Structure formats: structure tokens, C-alpha cells
């Protein structure tokens, strides 16, 4: 949030930031409880004096705010960044919403990897977030449309030491 605060401070506008963390990645298994508690917390804090705008920075946060906006902050615009798969959102859900979407070029990336490192397999390291799962689906779809699909292995263990151990054990035939 430092970059957001620096940008707000450097503008000529009067900006008062109130930053809340959903932390959906860390608490994926308890996401139902987390969203219920967050909804209640936001309603308590902002129900009588809603903000002028809401900024969300990933798919889980956008999904949450779209679903809860009418109850929490009716009519308040949502500004998003770090959203993957924006085309999957029906237009009606994005009413009074704007932002910058991330659109990866998975096919081009796989083509470049194959050109630079022919015959290698790819290890994709991720988590169980909506963002990762959407990106993984896009990667698999792009790979399926290639003349020769690249072998892909997915490793989604959230423990950093397990990821490091997995990567250390890879041979020269693998790309991460």
C-alpha cells in the first residue's frame, strides 16, 4: 500500500485512504468466514459514511465487492487493478466499475520458452486463489491450441519451504 499512499500524497486532490485487507490468499480455506466477517466490519465502519470510491486489487476482492456493494456501499464506484480474466465478468456485474485488467499472453510465452529452451517441461508454481486458477486455465487452454503442447506440471503447495525444495530438485529439463 506504500505506492498507493505515495501516489495519493503526490496528487493535487485531497485523498483520504482507508485500507482494508481481505487476505483471501492466506485464508483460502476459511474464505466464507473471512468474507462474512469482512462484510460486517465494512458495514460497521462505512455504513453511515460510505467512501467516494472503492479500489480493489485482485479477483477475490472484486468478486466480494460486486456481490456486497448494494448492501455495503450502494452506488459507490469500484476501481480495480490486478484483475485476470475480466472478459468472464458479465457487463451488468461491472456497472459503475472501471480499472486496468491484466491479460497474459500464455501462448506467446510458451512459444518463446520453446524457442529459447526446446523440449523442456514447465513447472507452474501457484496457489489456490481465483487469480491463479484463472491464469492456470488460460495457460492450459493456450497450451492445448499449440501445434505441440508443452508438458506442464502444477505445484500449488502454499508452504514456501516446500516450493523451494521442489524447485531445488528440478533438473535442467525444467523451466519454472
C-alpha positions as CSV (number, residue, x, y, z in Angstrom):
1,X,0.0,0.0,0.0
2,X,3.1,2.3,0.1
3,X,2.8,3.0,-3.7
4,X,-0.9,3.9,-3.3
5,X,-0.2,6.2,-0.4
6,X,2.7,7.9,-2.3
7,X,0.5,8.4,-5.3
8,X,-2.3,9.9,-3.2
9,X,0.1,12.2,-1.4
10,X,1.5,13.4,-4.7
11,X,-1.8,14.4,-6.2
12,X,-3.4,17.8,-6.1
13,X,-6.6,16.2,-4.9
14,X,-7.5,15.8,-1.2
15,X,-7.4,12.0,-0.7
16,X,-8.1,10.2,2.5
17,X,-7.2,6.5,2.2
18,X,-8.8,3.8,4.4
19,X,-7.1,0.5,3.6
20,X,-8.7,-2.9,4.4
21,X,-7.2,-6.3,3.7
22,X,-9.3,-9.2,2.6
23,X,-6.3,-11.6,2.7
24,X,-8.1,-14.2,0.6
25,X,-4.9,-16.0,-0.4
26,X,-3.8,-16.6,3.2
27,X,-7.2,-17.7,4.4
28,X,-8.5,-19.5,1.3
29,X,-9.9,-22.4,3.4
30,X,-11.9,-20.0,5.6
31,X,-12.9,-17.6,2.8
32,X,-16.6,-17.9,3.7
33,X,-16.0,-16.8,7.3
34,X,-13.5,-14.2,6.2
35,X,-15.9,-12.6,3.7
36,X,-18.8,-12.7,6.2
37,X,-16.6,-11.0,8.9
38,X,-15.2,-8.5,6.4
39,X,-18.7,-7.6,5.2
40,X,-19.9,-7.0,8.8
41,X,-16.7,-5.0,9.6
42,X,-17.1,-2.8,6.5
43,X,-20.8,-2.2,7.2
44,X,-19.9,-1.1,10.7
45,X,-17.1,1.2,9.6
46,X,-18.6,2.7,6.4
47,X,-22.3,2.0,6.5
48,X,-23.3,5.5,7.6
49,X,-20.5,7.3,5.8
50,X,-19.5,5.4,2.7
51,X,-16.3,6.3,0.8
52,X,-16.4,8.1,-2.6
53,X,-14.9,5.2,-4.3
54,X,-13.6,1.7,-3.6
55,X,-10.3,0.4,-5.0
56,X,-9.8,-3.4,-5.2
57,X,-6.6,-5.2,-6.3
58,X,-7.4,-8.8,-7.2
59,X,-10.2,-11.0,-8.4
60,X,-11.3,-12.2,-5.0
61,X,-11.7,-8.6,-3.8
62,X,-13.6,-7.6,-7.0
63,X,-15.9,-10.6,-6.6
64,X,-16.6,-9.7,-3.0
65,X,-17.3,-6.0,-3.7
66,X,-19.5,-6.7,-6.6
67,X,-21.6,-9.2,-4.6
68,X,-21.7,-6.9,-1.5
69,X,-21.7,-3.4,-3.0
70,X,-25.5,-2.9,-2.9
71,X,-25.6,-3.7,0.8
72,X,-22.4,-2.1,1.9
73,X,-21.9,1.0,-0.4
74,X,-24.8,1.3,-2.9
75,X,-23.9,3.3,-5.9
76,X,-20.2,3.8,-5.0
77,X,-17.9,3.2,-7.9
78,X,-15.4,0.4,-7.9
79,X,-12.0,0.9,-9.4
80,X,-9.9,-2.3,-9.9
81,X,-6.4,-3.4,-10.8
82,X,-4.7,-6.8,-10.9
83,X,-7.8,-8.5,-12.3
84,X,-7.3,-11.5,-14.5
85,X,-10.0,-12.9,-16.9
86,X,-12.0,-9.7,-17.0
87,X,-13.9,-11.0,-20.1
88,X,-15.5,-13.6,-17.8
89,X,-17.4,-10.8,-15.9
90,X,-20.8,-10.1,-17.4
91,X,-21.2,-6.4,-18.2
92,X,-24.1,-5.9,-15.7
93,X,-21.8,-7.0,-12.9
94,X,-19.3,-4.3,-13.9
95,X,-21.8,-1.5,-13.9
96,X,-20.2,1.7,-12.3
97,X,-16.9,-0.1,-12.3
98,X,-13.6,0.7,-14.1
99,X,-10.0,-0.3,-13.9
100,X,-7.0,-2.0,-15.5
101,X,-7.1,-5.7,-16.3
102,X,-4.1,-8.0,-16.6
103,X,-4.3,-10.1,-19.7
104,X,-1.5,-12.6,-20.0
105,X,-0.2,-13.9,-23.4
106,X,0.2,-17.5,-22.4
107,X,0.5,-18.8,-26.0
108,X,3.2,-16.3,-26.8
109,X,5.1,-17.0,-23.6
110,X,5.0,-20.8,-24.2
111,X,6.2,-20.2,-27.8
112,X,9.1,-18.1,-26.6
113,X,10.1,-20.6,-23.9
114,X,10.1,-23.4,-26.5
115,X,12.2,-21.3,-28.9
116,X,14.8,-20.5,-26.2
117,X,14.7,-23.8,-24.4
118,X,13.4,-26.5,-26.8
119,X,12.0,-29.7,-25.3
120,X,11.7,-28.6,-21.7
121,X,8.8,-29.1,-19.4
122,X,7.3,-26.3,-17.4
123,X,6.7,-26.2,-13.6
124,X,4.0,-23.8,-12.7
125,X,4.1,-22.7,-9.1
126,X,0.9,-21.2,-7.7
127,X,-1.8,-21.3,-5.0
128,X,-5.5,-21.8,-4.8
129,X,-6.5,-18.2,-5.4
130,X,-9.1,-17.4,-8.0
131,X,-6.4,-15.4,-9.8
132,X,-4.0,-18.3,-10.1
133,X,-6.7,-20.8,-11.0
134,X,-8.0,-18.5,-13.8
135,X,-4.4,-18.0,-15.1
136,X,-3.8,-21.7,-15.0
137,X,-7.0,-22.3,-17.0
138,X,-5.8,-19.8,-19.6
139,X,-2.3,-21.4,-19.7
140,X,-3.8,-24.8,-20.3
141,X,-6.2,-23.5,-22.9
142,X,-3.3,-21.8,-24.8
143,X,-1.1,-24.9,-24.5
144,X,-3.9,-27.1,-25.9
145,X,-4.1,-24.9,-29.0
146,X,-0.4,-25.1,-29.8
147,X,0.9,-27.5,-32.5
148,X,2.9,-29.3,-29.9
149,X,1.8,-28.9,-26.3
150,X,4.4,-28.2,-23.7
151,X,4.5,-30.7,-20.8
152,X,3.2,-28.7,-17.8
153,X,3.3,-29.7,-14.1
154,X,1.5,-27.7,-11.4
155,X,2.8,-27.3,-7.9
156,X,0.3,-25.4,-5.6
157,X,1.7,-26.1,-2.2
158,X,1.4,-22.8,-0.2
159,X,4.4,-23.5,2.0
160,X,7.5,-21.6,0.8
161,X,10.0,-24.1,2.0
162,X,8.1,-26.9,0.1
163,X,8.3,-24.7,-3.1
164,X,12.0,-24.1,-2.6
165,X,12.6,-27.8,-2.1
166,X,10.6,-28.7,-5.2
167,X,12.5,-26.2,-7.3
168,X,15.9,-27.2,-6.0
169,X,15.1,-30.8,-7.0
170,X,14.4,-29.9,-10.7
171,X,16.8,-30.9,-13.4
172,X,18.0,-28.9,-16.4
173,X,14.9,-30.2,-18.4
174,X,12.6,-28.0,-16.4
175,X,11.6,-24.3,-16.6
176,X,9.7,-22.6,-13.7
